[in-house]
Amino acid sequence: MAIEIDPITFAVIKNGLDAIVDEMAYDVIRTARSEIVKDVMDYSAAICDTDGNMIAQAKTVALHLGAVPEAMGVVLEQYGDGLVPGDAVILNDPYQGGMHLPDIFMFMPIFDANENLQGFSVVICHHTDVGGRVAGSNASDSTEIFQEGLRIPALKLFEAGVPNDTLFKMIDINVRLPDRVIGDLKAQFAACRTGARELGKMFDRYGSEMTSTYFAELLDYAERMTRAEIAAWPDGTYSFTDYIDDDGFNDEPLPIAVAITVHGDSVTVDFEGSAPQVPAALNSTKSYTNSCSYLSVRCCLKGDIPNNAGVFRAINVTTPDASIVNPKLPAAVAARALTGYRIVDAMFGALAQIVPDRVPAAGEGGNTVVCLGGYREDGAPFIIVDMICGAWGGRPDKDGIEAITNPSQNLSNTPVETMESQHPVRVEEYALVADSCGAGKWRGGLGVARSYRLLAPEAGLQLRADRMKILPYGLAGGGPATGAINEITTNTGEPIYLPSKINRRMAQGDLVRHVQPGGGGFGDPLTRDPARVARDVWNTKISAAYAREHHRVVVDPETGVLDAVATTALRAQ
């Protein structure tokens, strides 16, 4: 007899799952060893059903989770019925379900009291280092996957709760900071066990059959809500092309072309016309491209739709083979996040034509990765993987926000005190950059500047940035933001400007500085309330000259007081 869905029980189970995945996420923060996980928060947690469908996700990095279905499929194909309680399977190979090598997936099967498989707990962490030619395993100038570090197919790190010493030793000997990497893997294991324990309590309370029925209903419910919203969108094909500045080897911009076709209650996302795969490490795996596409559409839906794989059912993604959005072996992919950010920007550009009241102007173009790796005075290695989060673009009804994670991520800027206390660097600037926002009725957020002086004898520097030439776009008449800046000051005392993507050496005392772009503006700048413009001048977010040039507003540069008469006269011109 079919189980009838009770709305109260449905809500309790849905919220129970949300609580479980968030508890898993808190466990990772409490037990992780590296700053990239516990401070930057580059990790994710989720629960999947027996078929590998994601039924709940934590408030973590959403871009990871759209890639879970493909990785889950690899695990199920590899092990089938060969999983037992206490197993934990890891993988990171981009060509076997992963995204890039530093992101290690962990899957733990969950069983009920009768030892029947009922689902999986999943934790993904970005690890400080997985070996390869450069510290941090994240360089954008690698030319093939074999340079990027240790590739791990779907293997059991724990078997029936017992550590796989062979695999642990293999990882330990191949990474530069094994204490941090192994420590973070154990944090993933602890969090997965939390998910298994708490979900087991749900099975005990409701029974396995009833719980599985409600899991299936959660997916169907999310699909129905997603399709109902898409059905209200105007049918048609909406295209947009955005660009990555270059691949670091030549100056040609790389197009990310997208066409979103709305047909009834579903959408097809087609990336035909995007750049071929490149010799640099900017290539985005198909699983990651899928994830970026799902997230972009999800951002334009109502907030009360559950975040699970039911949403994905209404979205079909197609990509050209051997392209920057679907590379083939042996393409390098370590810096694929940059391409992912531009995929999201291109998606938003197309979605703004469909639901203009829900899409902001372009943000800073994604976080910038600053990686410093070397050895201390005593010979001990250090690696800094800092991800600078910048600015949102202006929104349809609000200004953009500054010093905040990109909408497609859920990261955090590393506290200066944490970085300086654990590494041989001194952060000499961490500030908002005046006049970096795109002008509009609703201005973009300001860009962030951050600098690092090296205190160790020497180090390798990797900078992965963008939007230096192709600026963050505005919408509805809003202006673009300013571009990125990379510079290094050596013992010569004069700043040397660097390209957006660079891999070079630093000497003791060198100062590297990165300025992120701001966010684009939304709406006509001449319709911005002059009082808001004056307030921005008073807050030193923009200069009086900027106010006059972009908004035709006259403000006293010393006091920030609006001159209403002069403003009216200037705007009348």
C-alpha positions in Angstrom: 0.0 0.0 0.0 1.3 3.4 -1.0 2.4 5.7 1.8 0.3 8.9 1.9 2.3 12.1 2.2 1.5 14.0 5.3 2.5 17.7 5.0 3.5 18.0 8.7 5.8 15.0 8.5 7.1 16.3 5.2 8.1 19.6 6.7 9.7 17.9 9.7 11.8 15.6 7.6 12.8 18.4 5.2 13.9 20.6 8.1 15.5 17.7 9.8 17.7 17.0 6.7 18.6 20.7 6.6 19.7 20.5 10.2 21.8 17.4 9.6 23.7 18.8 6.7 24.4 22.1 8.6 25.6 20.1 11.6 28.0 18.3 9.2 29.2 21.6 8.0 29.8 22.9 11.6 31.8 19.7 12.3 34.1 20.4 9.4 34.8 24.0 10.7 35.4 22.7 14.2 37.8 20.0 13.3 39.6 21.1 10.0 43.3 21.9 10.1 43.8 24.4 7.2 42.7 28.0 6.8 41.3 27.2 3.3 38.7 25.1 5.0 38.1 26.6 8.4 38.6 30.3 7.6 37.9 30.6 3.8 35.3 27.9 4.2 35.9 26.3 0.8 34.0 23.1 1.5 30.5 21.6 1.2 28.3 19.1 2.8 25.3 17.2 1.5 23.0 14.1 1.9 22.2 11.8 -1.1 19.7 9.1 -1.4 20.5 5.5 -2.5 20.6 6.5 -6.2 23.0 9.3 -5.5 20.4 12.1 -5.8 21.3 15.0 -3.6 18.3 15.6 -1.2 19.8 18.2 1.1 22.8 20.6 1.1 24.4 22.7 3.8 24.9 26.4 3.6 28.3 26.0 2.0 29.8 26.3 -1.4 26.9 25.7 -3.8 29.1 25.3 -6.9 30.5 22.1 -5.5 27.2 20.4 -5.1 25.9 20.4 -8.7 28.9 18.2 -9.4 27.9 15.6 -6.8 25.6 13.5 -9.2 28.4 12.7 -11.6 30.9 11.8 -8.8 28.2 9.8 -7.0 27.6 7.9 -10.2 31.2 6.9 -10.4 31.1 5.6 -6.8 28.0 3.6 -7.4 29.4 2.1 -10.6 32.7 1.3 -8.9 31.4 -0.3 -5.7 27.7 -1.2 -6.3 26.7 -3.5 -3.5 30.2 -3.7 -2.1 29.8 -1.0 0.5 29.5 -1.7 4.2 28.9 0.5 7.3 32.0 2.5 8.2 33.3 2.7 4.6 34.4 6.1 3.2 35.1 6.5 -0.5 37.2 9.5 -1.7 38.0 10.8 -5.2 39.3 13.9 -6.8 40.1 13.0 -10.5 38.3 15.5 -12.7 38.0 12.9 -15.4 36.3 10.4 -13.1 33.7 12.5 -11.4 35.8 15.2 -9.7 36.2 18.9 -10.5 39.9 19.7 -9.9 42.5 17.9 -7.8 42.4 20.0 -4.6 38.7 19.3 -4.2 38.5 15.9 -2.6 35.1 14.3 -2.4 34.2 11.9 0.4 31.2 9.6 0.4 30.0 7.6 3.3 27.2 5.0 2.8 24.4 5.2 5.4 22.6 2.1 6.5 19.5 1.4 8.6 19.3 -0.9 11.6 19.0 -3.9 9.2 22.1 -2.8 7.3 20.2 -1.9 4.2 21.8 1.0 2.3 19.6 4.1 2.6 21.8 7.0 1.4 25.1 8.7 1.5 26.7 11.6 3.5 29.0 13.7 1.3 31.7 16.2 2.3 33.9 18.0 -0.3 36.9 20.0 0.9 39.4 22.1 -1.0 42.8 20.9 0.3 45.8 23.1 0.8 48.0 21.0 -1.4 47.8 17.7 -3.4 51.3 17.7 -4.8 52.2 18.6 -8.4 54.6 21.1 -9.8 53.7 24.1 -7.6 52.7 24.6 -4.0 49.0 24.7 -3.6 48.3 22.6 -6.7 46.3 25.4 -8.1 48.5 27.1 -10.8 46.7 28.5 -13.9 49.8 27.9 -16.1 49.9 24.1 -15.9 49.4 22.6 -19.4 48.2 19.1 -18.5 46.5 17.3 -15.7 49.6 15.3 -14.9 51.4 18.4 -13.6 48.7 19.3 -11.1 49.1 16.7 -8.4 47.9 13.4 -7.1 44.9 12.0 -9.0 42.7 9.8 -6.8 40.1 7.6 -8.5 37.2 6.3 -6.3 39.0 4.4 -3.5 38.1 3.5 0.0 40.0 5.7 2.5 38.2 3.8 5.3 37.0 0.2 5.1 34.4 -0.7 7.7 35.8 2.1 9.8 39.4 1.0 9.5 41.8 3.4 7.8 43.3 2.3 4.5 47.0 2.7 5.5 48.2 2.2 2.0 46.1 5.1 0.6 46.9 7.3 3.6 50.7 6.7 3.0 50.3 7.5 -0.7 48.7 10.8 0.0 51.1 11.6 2.9 54.2 11.2 0.7 52.8 13.2 -2.3 51.7 16.4 -0.6 53.8 19.2 0.9 51.8 19.7 4.1 50.6 16.2 5.0 49.5 17.2 8.5 47.0 19.7 7.1 45.8 17.5 4.3 45.4 14.3 6.4 43.8 16.5 9.2 41.2 17.8 6.8 40.5 14.4 5.4 39.8 13.2 9.0 37.5 16.3 9.5 35.6 15.1 6.4 35.3 11.6 7.9 34.1 13.0 11.2 31.4 15.1 9.4 30.3 12.2 7.3 29.9 10.1 10.4 27.7 12.8 11.9 25.5 12.7 8.8 25.3 8.9 9.0 24.5 8.9 12.7 21.8 11.6 12.5 20.2 10.2 9.4 20.1 6.8 11.2 18.0 8.4 13.9 15.6 9.5 11.3 15.3 5.9 9.9 14.7 4.7 13.5 11.9 7.2 14.0 10.0 6.9 10.8 11.2 3.5 9.4 13.3 3.1 6.3 10.4 2.7 3.8 8.6 5.8 5.0 11.7 7.9 5.1 12.7 6.9 1.6 9.2 7.7 0.4 9.6 11.2 1.8 13.0 11.6 0.3 11.6 10.9 -3.1 8.7 13.3 -2.5 11.3 16.0 -1.6 12.9 15.7 -5.0 9.5 15.7 -6.8 8.4 18.7 -4.7 11.5 20.7 -5.7 11.0 19.7 -9.3 7.3 20.7 -9.3 8.1 24.1 -7.8 11.0 24.7 -10.2 8.9 23.8 -13.3 6.0 26.0 -12.1 8.3 29.0 -11.9 10.0 28.3 -15.2 6.5 27.9 -16.8 5.9 31.6 -16.0 9.0 32.7 -17.9 8.5 33.8 -21.5 9.4 31.1 -24.0 12.3 31.8 -26.3 16.1 31.7 -26.6 18.1 34.3 -24.8 21.9 34.6 -25.5 24.8 36.3 -23.9 28.6 36.1 -24.3 31.1 37.1 -21.6 34.9 36.8 -21.8 37.9 35.7 -19.8 40.7 38.2 -20.3 43.1 35.5 -21.6 44.6 32.2 -20.7 48.0 33.6 -19.4 49.9 32.4 -22.5 48.5 34.8 -25.1 46.4 37.9 -25.1 43.3 36.6 -26.9 40.1 36.9 -24.8 38.2 33.6 -24.3 34.5 33.7 -25.0 32.0 32.0 -22.8 28.8 31.9 -24.9 25.5 30.7 -23.6 22.0 30.4 -25.0 19.2 29.7 -22.6 16.1 28.3 -24.3 12.9 28.4 -22.2 10.4 25.9 -23.5 7.3 25.3 -21.3 8.4 24.3 -17.8 12.1 23.6 -18.5 15.2 25.2 -19.8 18.0 24.1 -22.1 21.4 25.7 -21.6 23.7 25.5 -24.6 27.4 26.6 -24.5 28.0 26.3 -28.3 30.4 29.0 -29.4 32.5 29.0 -26.2 36.3 28.8 -26.6 38.0 25.5 -27.3 39.9 23.9 -24.4 43.1 25.9 -23.7 46.6 24.8 -22.8 46.3 26.6 -19.5 44.5 25.2 -16.4 41.3 27.2 -16.9 39.3 24.4 -18.4 36.0 23.6 -16.6 35.0 20.0 -16.3 31.5 19.2 -17.6 30.4 18.4 -14.0 31.5 21.8 -12.9 29.9 23.5 -15.9 26.6 21.7 -15.0 26.9 22.9 -11.4 27.4 26.6 -12.5 24.4 26.3 -14.8 22.2 24.8 -12.1 23.2 27.4 -9.6 22.6 30.3 -11.9 19.0 29.2 -12.7 18.5 28.4 -9.0 19.5 32.0 -8.0 16.6 33.3 -10.1 14.0 31.0 -8.4 12.1 31.6 -5.2 14.0 31.0 -2.0 11.5 28.5 -0.6 12.3 25.8 -3.2 14.3 23.1 -1.5 18.0 22.9 -2.6 18.1 19.4 -4.0 18.6 17.5 -7.2 14.9 17.9 -8.1 15.8 21.4 -9.3 18.3 19.9 -11.7 15.6 17.8 -13.5 14.2 20.9 -15.2 17.6 22.1 -16.5 19.4 20.4 -19.5 23.0 21.5 -20.2 24.8 20.8 -23.4 28.4 21.7 -24.1 30.7 21.3 -27.1 33.3 18.6 -26.8 37.0 19.5 -26.2 35.9 23.0 -25.1 36.8 25.2 -22.2 33.5 24.2 -20.7 34.0 20.4 -21.4 37.7 19.5 -21.8 39.2 16.2 -22.7 42.3 14.5 -21.3 44.9 15.6 -20.7 43.6 19.1 -20.2 44.7 20.9 -17.0 41.8 22.1 -14.8 43.3 23.4 -11.6 42.1 27.0 -12.1 38.7 25.9 -13.5 36.9 28.1 -10.9 37.7 31.2 -12.8 35.9 29.8 -15.9 33.1 28.8 -13.6 32.7 32.3 -12.4 32.5 33.6 -16.0 30.0 30.8 -16.8 27.8 32.3 -14.0 28.3 35.8 -15.3 27.3 34.7 -18.8 24.3 32.8 -17.4 23.2 35.9 -15.5 23.6 38.0 -18.6 21.1 35.8 -20.4 18.8 35.3 -17.4 18.6 39.1 -17.0 16.7 39.1 -20.3 14.2 36.6 -18.9 13.7 37.8 -15.3 15.3 41.3 -15.2 13.9 42.0 -11.7 15.9 39.2 -10.2 19.4 39.5 -11.7 22.2 41.8 -10.5 24.9 43.4 -12.6 28.2 41.6 -12.8 30.3 41.3 -9.7 34.0 41.3 -9.4 34.4 38.3 -11.7 35.0 35.7 -8.9 37.5 35.5 -6.1 41.2 36.0 -6.8 43.5 33.3 -5.6 46.8 34.4 -4.2 49.1 31.5 -3.5 52.4 31.8 -1.7 54.5 28.7 -1.1 58.0 28.3 0.2 60.1 27.4 3.3 60.7 29.2 6.6 64.0 30.0 8.1 64.1 26.6 9.8 63.3 24.8 6.5 59.7 24.0 7.4 57.3 24.4 4.4 54.4 26.9 4.3 51.6 27.4 1.8 49.1 30.2 1.8 46.0 29.8 -0.4 44.1 33.1 0.0 40.9 33.7 -1.9 40.0 37.3 -1.9 36.3 37.9 -2.0 35.2 41.2 -3.5 32.0 42.8 -4.7 28.5 42.3 -6.0 27.1 44.3 -8.8 24.2 46.7 -8.3 20.9 44.9 -7.8 17.5 45.8 -9.3 16.5 47.5 -6.1 19.7 47.9 -4.0 23.3 48.8 -4.3 25.9 46.1 -4.6 27.7 44.8 -1.5 31.5 45.0 -0.9 34.0 42.7 0.7 31.6 39.8 0.3 31.7 36.4 -1.4 30.7 36.1 -5.0 27.0 35.1 -5.4 28.1 31.8 -6.9 30.2 30.9 -3.8 29.9 31.0 -0.1 33.4 31.9 1.0 35.1 34.2 3.4 38.2 36.4 3.4 40.9 35.0 5.6 41.3 37.2 8.7 44.6 39.1 8.6 45.5 38.0 12.2 45.1 34.4 11.3 47.3 34.7 8.2 50.1 36.6 9.9 50.1 34.4 13.0 50.6 31.2 11.0 52.7 32.3 8.0 55.8 34.4 7.3 53.9 37.3 5.7 52.7 40.7 6.7 49.4 42.0 5.3 50.0 45.8 4.9 46.8 46.7 3.1 43.3 45.4 3.3 40.9 48.1 2.1 38.0 49.1 -0.1 39.0 50.9 -3.3 37.2 54.2 -3.8 35.7 54.9 -7.2 36.0 51.2 -8.3 32.2 50.6 -8.5 30.1 50.7 -11.6 27.8 53.7 -11.7 24.0 53.3 -11.8 20.8 54.1 -10.1 22.1 51.3 -7.9 25.9 51.4 -7.8 28.1 48.3 -7.7 30.0 47.3 -4.6 33.6 48.6 -4.2 36.6 46.4 -5.0 39.0 45.1 -2.4 42.8 45.7 -2.2 45.0 43.4 -0.3 48.8 43.3 -0.1 51.3 40.7 1.3 55.0 41.4 2.3 57.1 38.2 2.3 59.1 37.6 5.5 60.5 34.2 4.5 63.8 34.0 2.5 61.9 33.3 -0.8 58.6 31.9 -2.1 56.7 31.0 -5.2 53.9 33.3 -6.1 50.8 32.3 -8.1 48.2 34.9 -8.9 44.9 33.8 -10.6 42.9 36.9 -11.3 40.8 38.2 -14.2 38.5 41.2 -15.2 41.7 43.2 -15.9 40.7 43.9 -19.5 37.1 42.7 -19.8 35.3 44.7 -17.1 32.3 43.7 -15.0 29.3 44.7 -17.0 26.4 46.9 -15.9 22.7 46.2 -16.5 19.7 48.3 -17.5 22.0 51.3 -18.4 24.4 50.9 -15.5 28.1 51.4 -16.1 31.0 48.9 -15.8 33.2 48.7 -12.8 37.0 49.3 -12.8 39.4 46.4 -13.6 41.8 44.3 -11.6 45.4 45.3 -10.8 48.3 43.1 -9.9 51.6 44.6 -8.9 54.8 43.7 -7.1 57.3 46.0 -5.4 60.8 44.6 -5.1 64.0 46.1 -3.7 64.0 48.6 -6.6 61.2 50.4 -4.8 59.1 50.8 -8.0 55.9 48.8 -8.4 56.0 46.4 -11.4 52.6 45.7 -12.9 51.9 42.0 -13.5 49.4 40.3 -15.8 46.2 38.8 -14.4 47.7 35.3 -14.3 51.3 34.9 -13.1 53.6 32.3 -11.6 57.0 33.8 -10.4 59.4 33.9 -7.6 59.4 36.4 -4.7 62.4 37.4 -2.5 62.3 38.3 1.1 60.8 41.8 1.6 58.9 41.8 -1.7 55.4 43.2 -1.6 52.7 41.9 -3.8 49.4 43.8 -4.1 46.1 42.8 -5.7 43.2 45.1 -6.4 40.0 43.4 -7.3 37.4 44.9 -9.6 34.2 46.4 -8.2 30.7 45.4 -9.3 28.9 46.8 -12.3 26.1 49.3 -11.9 22.3 48.7 -12.4 20.1 51.4 -14.0 20.8 54.8 -15.4 23.4 56.6 -13.2 21.5 59.9 -13.7 18.5 58.6 -11.9 20.4 57.9 -8.7 19.2 59.8 -5.7 21.6 62.7 -5.2 21.4 62.2 -1.5 22.8 58.7 -1.9 25.6 60.0 -4.1 26.5 62.6 -1.4 26.4 60.0 1.3 28.9 57.9 -0.8 31.2 60.9 -1.1 31.0 61.5 2.7 31.8 57.8 3.3 34.8 58.1 0.9 33.4 55.3 -1.3 33.4 57.6 -4.3 35.1 61.0 -4.9 33.4 64.3 -5.6 34.9 64.1 -9.1 33.3 60.6 -9.7 30.0 62.0 -8.5 30.1 64.8 -10.9 31.3 62.7 -13.9 29.0 59.7 -13.6 26.0 61.1 -11.7 26.1 64.8 -12.5 25.9 65.5 -8.8 27.8 68.3 -7.2 29.2 67.5 -3.7 31.6 69.4 -1.6 34.7 67.1 -1.5 35.7 68.2 2.0 32.4 68.0 3.8 30.3 65.7 1.6 27.5 68.2 1.5 25.2 68.1 -1.5 24.8 71.3 -3.5 21.2 70.7 -4.7 21.0 73.9 -6.8 24.3 73.2 -8.7 23.2 69.5 -9.2 19.9 70.5 -10.7 21.6 72.9 -13.1 24.3 70.3 -14.0 21.7 67.6 -14.7 19.6 70.0 -16.7 22.5 70.3 -19.2 
